[in-house]
Amino acid sequence: MFEREEIQVDLYCNYPRNGLFAGQLWALKVGPNMEFGSKFIDWGPRLRFLDGRIAIAGKHFPITCYREWVGNWCWDAVRIEGRYVLELLNWPRLRRWFDLELAETRLFNFWESGGTWTDSDLRLIGKEFG
């Protein structure tokens, strides 16, 4: 039901000193409710922007939109269909490299439980809580 809806994913992938693309992913925000930070101080998986997709450590995710310098010059943003957001969240390497640092309570607890994300979870991931 929500698998075709687009969700914004912000990527901390630019050098803080000059805003130039670094080729690494140090943090990401998935929708308005989930923020991930690298488990390692100076390291993040390789990130590449390709024609109509991004590659994180060699795994490809189709994107529908790309913008540079979202919020500040350290962050770029992409829009990804929900089914690919689920693929990203269920990808075992994401859990190995990133900790969920900030999230709506239900999303945080589910991440910590190690459960498999499904279409019904996309409703919370993409929802604005005010």
Secondary structure as the mmCIF struct_conf table of DSSP 4:
data_model
#
loop_
_struct_conf.conf_type_id
_struct_conf.id
_struct_conf.beg_label_comp_id
_struct_conf.beg_label_asym_id
_struct_conf.beg_label_seq_id
_struct_conf.end_label_comp_id
_struct_conf.end_label_asym_id
_struct_conf.end_label_seq_id
TURN_TY1_P TURN_TY1_P1 GLU A 3 ARG A 4
BEND BEND1 GLU A 5 GLU A 5
STRN STRN1 GLU A 6 TYR A 12
STRN STRN2 ASN A 14 ASN A 14
TURN_TY1_P TURN_TY1_P2 PRO A 16 ASN A 18
STRN STRN3 PHE A 21 PHE A 21
BEND BEND2 GLY A 23 GLY A 23
STRN STRN4 GLN A 24 GLN A 24
STRN STRN5 ALA A 27 VAL A 30
TURN_TY1_P TURN_TY1_P3 GLY A 31 ASN A 33
STRN STRN6 MET A 34 SER A 38
BEND BEND3 LYS A 39 ASP A 42
STRN STRN7 ARG A 46 ARG A 46
STRN STRN8 LEU A 47 LEU A 50
TURN_TY1_P TURN_TY1_P4 ASP A 51 GLY A 52
STRN STRN9 ARG A 53 ILE A 56
TURN_TY1_P TURN_TY1_P5 ALA A 57 GLY A 58
STRN STRN10 LYS A 59 PRO A 62
BEND BEND4 THR A 64 THR A 64
STRN STRN11 CYS A 65 ARG A 67
BEND BEND5 GLU A 68 ASN A 72
TURN_TY1_P TURN_TY1_P6 TRP A 73 CYS A 74
STRN STRN12 TRP A 75 GLU A 81
HELX_RH_AL_P HELX_RH_AL_P1 GLY A 82 ASN A 90
HELX_RH_AL_P HELX_RH_AL_P2 PRO A 92 TRP A 97
STRN STRN13 PHE A 98 ALA A 103
HELX_RH_AL_P HELX_RH_AL_P3 THR A 105 SER A 113
TURN_TY1_P TURN_TY1_P7 GLY A 114 GLY A 114
HELX_LH_PP_P HELX_LH_PP_P1 GLY A 115 TRP A 117
HELX_RH_3T_P HELX_RH_3T_P1 ASP A 119 ASP A 121
HELX_RH_AL_P HELX_RH_AL_P4 LEU A 122 ILE A 125
TURN_TY1_P TURN_TY1_P8 GLY A 126 GLY A 126
HELX_LH_PP_P HELX_LH_PP_P2 LYS A 127 PHE A 129
#
